[in-house]
């Protein structure tokens, strides 16, 4: 898709805005080279990996973006470890940098797909989270807010009002909002109704146990049905084997994600996925 502003100029503009914050150095920021965008932060270099999500017809409907470290020895850290190593006062800046990085790499590949972009928001960044850079990228490339999903985690214990207010604010701007890892800390459906997200991503503990324990299997099926009954889309994630995929498909989940379907990759995959796995069951 053609950009209103040349991408190289857009990267320079974002770097100028990002470096207005005291924690940034002149070496930190975005770099556009060889058709991809990478990010520099505190002496480390990062890129984007995209993992697709498929619907019940095996069509790729969304790509979740993950931060990936480009390490000199060739083995970088997973996204969770990267954020754990960053000081609290730097988390918001890394979050903003990662979102800009992912959004730019996503729009560079718009010709290969026509789905959603899912962006994770660090819980530590939530109080000061802003979408200004994402909004600038989206408007410059003609990417509608409805195609962007912000994923928030909920530990089930913090006061519901703050997270519910953030979700309402971003839904009002047209974004989709997902609650990630639901079921890890709480299965409180009343709390979920109060948060009112568009999408609920079930925690891996549910699908992980569902393939082995009949009780957990029933819990997954009933929980998915309850969530859909209140009007929310359900994503079954972390699917790693055929048995888990079968259980996920037996549930009323709308979308599916996991290594069995597709591993994270620098390149967004085709919108239509004809055969996400060889061991797929008929359901």
C-alpha positions as CSV (number, residue, x, y, z in Angstrom):
1,X,0.0,0.0,0.0
2,X,1.3,3.5,-0.9
3,X,2.3,5.7,1.9
4,X,1.2,9.4,2.0
5,X,4.7,10.2,3.4
6,X,7.8,8.2,2.2
7,X,8.5,5.6,4.8
8,X,12.1,6.7,5.3
9,X,10.8,10.2,6.2
10,X,8.2,8.7,8.5
11,X,10.9,6.8,10.4
12,X,12.9,10.0,10.8
13,X,9.8,11.8,12.1
14,X,9.0,9.0,14.6
15,X,12.7,9.0,15.8
16,X,12.5,12.7,16.4
17,X,9.3,12.3,18.5
18,X,10.6,9.3,20.4
19,X,13.9,11.0,21.3
20,X,12.1,13.9,22.9
21,X,11.8,11.6,26.0
22,X,14.8,11.8,28.4
23,X,15.4,8.0,28.4
24,X,16.2,8.0,24.7
25,X,19.7,8.4,23.3
26,X,20.6,9.4,19.7
27,X,21.4,5.7,19.0
28,X,17.9,4.6,20.0
29,X,15.1,4.5,17.5
30,X,13.9,3.0,14.2
31,X,15.9,2.1,11.1
32,X,14.6,1.3,7.6
33,X,16.8,-0.9,5.5
34,X,16.3,-3.6,2.8
35,X,12.6,-3.3,2.9
36,X,12.3,-4.0,6.7
37,X,12.2,-1.8,9.8
38,X,14.4,-2.7,12.8
39,X,14.6,-0.9,16.2
40,X,17.6,0.0,18.3
41,X,17.2,0.3,22.1
42,X,20.0,0.5,24.7
43,X,22.5,-1.1,22.5
44,X,20.2,-3.9,21.4
45,X,18.6,-4.5,18.0
46,X,15.1,-5.8,17.5
47,X,12.9,-6.9,14.7
48,X,9.3,-8.2,14.3
49,X,7.9,-11.7,14.2
50,X,4.3,-12.3,13.1
51,X,2.3,-15.4,14.2
52,X,-1.0,-15.9,12.3
53,X,-4.4,-16.8,13.8
54,X,-6.9,-18.7,11.7
55,X,-10.7,-18.9,11.8
56,X,-12.8,-22.1,11.7
57,X,-12.4,-22.2,7.9
58,X,-8.6,-22.2,8.3
59,X,-8.3,-18.7,6.8
60,X,-5.7,-16.4,8.3
61,X,-7.5,-13.5,9.9
62,X,-4.9,-11.9,12.2
63,X,-1.2,-11.7,12.8
64,X,0.1,-11.2,16.3
65,X,3.3,-9.2,16.4
66,X,6.2,-10.2,18.8
67,X,9.4,-8.4,19.5
68,X,12.5,-10.4,18.5
69,X,16.1,-9.6,19.4
70,X,18.6,-9.7,16.6
71,X,21.6,-11.1,18.5
72,X,25.2,-11.2,17.1
73,X,25.4,-14.9,17.9
74,X,22.1,-15.6,16.1
75,X,20.0,-16.4,19.1
76,X,17.8,-13.7,20.6
77,X,15.5,-13.7,23.6
78,X,11.8,-14.2,23.5
79,X,9.6,-11.1,23.9
80,X,8.7,-11.9,27.5
81,X,12.3,-12.0,28.6
82,X,13.2,-8.8,26.8
83,X,10.6,-6.8,28.7
84,X,11.6,-8.4,32.0
85,X,15.2,-7.2,31.5
86,X,14.1,-3.6,31.0
87,X,14.0,-1.1,33.9
88,X,10.5,0.1,34.9
89,X,11.0,3.6,33.7
90,X,12.0,2.3,30.3
91,X,9.1,-0.1,29.7
92,X,6.7,2.5,28.3
93,X,9.3,3.7,25.8
94,X,10.2,0.2,24.7
95,X,6.4,-0.5,24.3
96,X,6.0,2.5,22.1
97,X,9.0,1.6,20.0
98,X,7.8,-2.0,19.6
99,X,4.4,-0.9,18.5
100,X,5.8,1.5,15.9
101,X,8.2,-1.2,14.7
102,X,5.5,-3.8,14.4
103,X,3.0,-1.5,12.7
104,X,5.5,-0.4,10.1
105,X,6.6,-3.9,9.3
106,X,2.9,-4.9,9.1
107,X,1.9,-2.2,6.6
108,X,5.0,-2.9,4.5
109,X,3.4,-6.3,3.8
110,X,-0.2,-5.3,3.3
111,X,-0.2,-6.7,-0.2
112,X,0.2,-10.2,1.3
113,X,-2.7,-10.2,3.7
114,X,-5.9,-8.5,4.6
115,X,-6.3,-9.2,8.3
116,X,-5.9,-7.7,11.7
117,X,-2.7,-6.7,13.5
118,X,-2.6,-7.7,17.2
119,X,-0.2,-5.7,19.4
120,X,0.6,-6.6,23.0
121,X,0.6,-3.9,25.7
122,X,2.9,-4.3,28.7
123,X,0.9,-4.2,32.0
124,X,3.5,-1.7,33.3
125,X,2.8,0.6,30.4
126,X,-1.0,0.6,30.9
127,X,-1.3,3.8,33.1
128,X,0.5,5.9,30.6
129,X,-0.3,4.0,27.4
130,X,-0.9,6.1,24.3
131,X,-1.7,5.3,20.7
132,X,-0.5,8.5,19.0
133,X,2.3,6.8,17.0
134,X,0.1,3.9,15.9
135,X,-2.6,6.3,14.9
136,X,-0.1,8.3,12.8
137,X,1.1,5.1,11.0
138,X,-2.4,3.9,10.5
139,X,-3.6,7.2,9.0
140,X,-0.5,7.5,6.8
141,X,-1.0,4.0,5.3
142,X,-4.8,3.9,5.2
143,X,-5.0,1.2,7.9
144,X,-8.2,1.6,9.7
145,X,-8.4,1.5,13.5
146,X,-10.8,-1.5,13.3
147,X,-7.9,-3.6,11.9
148,X,-5.8,-3.0,15.0
149,X,-6.2,-5.2,18.1
150,X,-4.6,-4.1,21.4
151,X,-4.1,-7.0,23.7
152,X,-4.2,-6.3,27.5
153,X,-3.5,-8.7,30.3
154,X,-5.6,-8.9,33.4
155,X,-4.4,-10.5,36.6
156,X,-7.9,-10.7,37.9
157,X,-7.0,-8.9,41.2
158,X,-6.4,-5.2,40.3
159,X,-9.4,-2.8,40.5
160,X,-11.5,-3.4,37.4
161,X,-12.3,0.3,36.8
162,X,-8.9,1.4,35.5
163,X,-8.6,-1.4,32.9
164,X,-12.2,-1.1,31.9
165,X,-11.7,2.6,31.4
166,X,-8.7,2.0,29.1
167,X,-10.6,-0.6,27.1
168,X,-13.6,1.7,26.7
169,X,-11.3,4.6,25.6
170,X,-9.7,2.5,22.9
171,X,-12.8,0.9,21.7
172,X,-14.3,4.4,21.4
173,X,-11.5,5.2,19.0
174,X,-12.4,2.3,16.8
175,X,-9.7,-0.2,17.9
176,X,-10.4,-3.8,18.8
177,X,-9.4,-4.8,22.3
178,X,-8.5,-8.3,23.5
179,X,-8.0,-9.7,27.0
180,X,-5.0,-12.0,26.9
181,X,-4.5,-15.2,28.9
182,X,-8.0,-15.3,30.3
183,X,-8.2,-18.2,32.8
184,X,-4.6,-18.0,34.1
185,X,-5.6,-16.0,37.2
186,X,-9.3,-15.9,37.1
187,X,-12.4,-17.3,35.3
188,X,-14.6,-14.5,36.6
189,X,-17.2,-13.9,33.9
190,X,-18.7,-10.9,35.7
191,X,-15.4,-9.2,35.7
192,X,-15.0,-10.0,32.0
193,X,-18.4,-8.5,31.3
194,X,-17.3,-5.3,33.2
195,X,-14.1,-5.1,31.1
196,X,-16.2,-5.5,27.9
197,X,-13.4,-6.4,25.4
198,X,-14.1,-7.4,21.9
199,X,-12.0,-10.6,22.0
200,X,-10.9,-13.0,24.8
201,X,-7.8,-15.1,24.3
202,X,-7.9,-18.2,26.5
203,X,-4.8,-19.0,28.5
204,X,-2.5,-21.8,27.4
205,X,-3.2,-23.7,30.7
206,X,-6.8,-24.4,29.5
207,X,-5.8,-25.9,26.1
208,X,-2.8,-27.6,27.6
209,X,-4.8,-29.5,30.2
210,X,-7.8,-30.0,27.9
211,X,-6.0,-32.7,26.0
212,X,-5.3,-34.8,29.1
213,X,-8.1,-34.3,31.7
214,X,-11.8,-34.8,31.0
215,X,-12.7,-32.2,33.6
216,X,-10.5,-29.5,32.1
217,X,-11.9,-30.4,28.7
218,X,-15.4,-29.7,29.9
219,X,-14.3,-26.5,31.5
220,X,-12.8,-25.3,28.2
221,X,-15.9,-26.1,26.2
222,X,-18.3,-24.5,28.7
223,X,-16.1,-21.4,29.2
224,X,-15.8,-20.8,25.5
225,X,-19.6,-21.1,25.1
226,X,-20.2,-18.7,28.0
227,X,-17.8,-16.1,26.6
228,X,-19.4,-16.2,23.2
229,X,-22.9,-15.9,24.8
230,X,-22.0,-12.5,26.1
231,X,-21.0,-11.4,22.6
232,X,-17.2,-11.7,22.7
233,X,-15.0,-13.5,20.1
234,X,-12.9,-16.4,21.6
235,X,-9.3,-17.3,20.6
236,X,-7.8,-20.6,21.6
237,X,-4.1,-20.1,21.6
238,X,-0.9,-22.1,22.3
239,X,-2.1,-25.1,20.2
240,X,0.9,-27.4,19.8
241,X,-0.5,-30.8,18.9
242,X,-3.4,-32.4,17.0
243,X,-5.2,-33.4,20.2
244,X,-5.3,-29.8,21.4
245,X,-6.5,-28.6,18.0
246,X,-9.3,-31.2,18.1
247,X,-10.5,-30.0,21.5
248,X,-10.2,-26.3,20.5
249,X,-12.3,-27.0,17.4
250,X,-14.9,-28.9,19.5
251,X,-15.2,-25.8,21.6
252,X,-17.0,-22.7,20.3
253,X,-13.8,-20.8,19.8
254,X,-13.7,-18.5,16.8
255,X,-10.0,-18.3,16.1
256,X,-7.0,-20.6,16.7
257,X,-3.3,-19.9,17.2
258,X,-0.2,-21.9,18.1
259,X,2.9,-23.6,16.8
260,X,0.9,-26.4,15.2
261,X,-0.9,-23.9,13.0
262,X,2.1,-21.6,12.3
263,X,5.3,-20.5,14.0
264,X,6.2,-16.8,14.3
265,X,7.9,-15.6,11.2
266,X,9.3,-12.2,9.9
267,X,6.9,-12.5,6.9
268,X,3.2,-12.2,7.2
269,X,1.6,-15.3,5.6
270,X,-1.1,-15.4,2.9
271,X,-4.6,-14.4,4.0
272,X,-5.9,-17.9,3.0
273,X,-4.3,-20.8,4.8
274,X,-5.4,-24.0,3.0
275,X,-3.7,-26.5,5.4
276,X,-2.4,-25.1,8.7
277,X,-1.3,-28.6,9.8
278,X,-1.1,-32.1,8.4
279,X,-2.6,-33.6,11.4
280,X,-5.8,-31.5,11.4
281,X,-8.9,-33.3,12.4
282,X,-12.3,-32.9,10.8
283,X,-14.6,-30.9,13.0
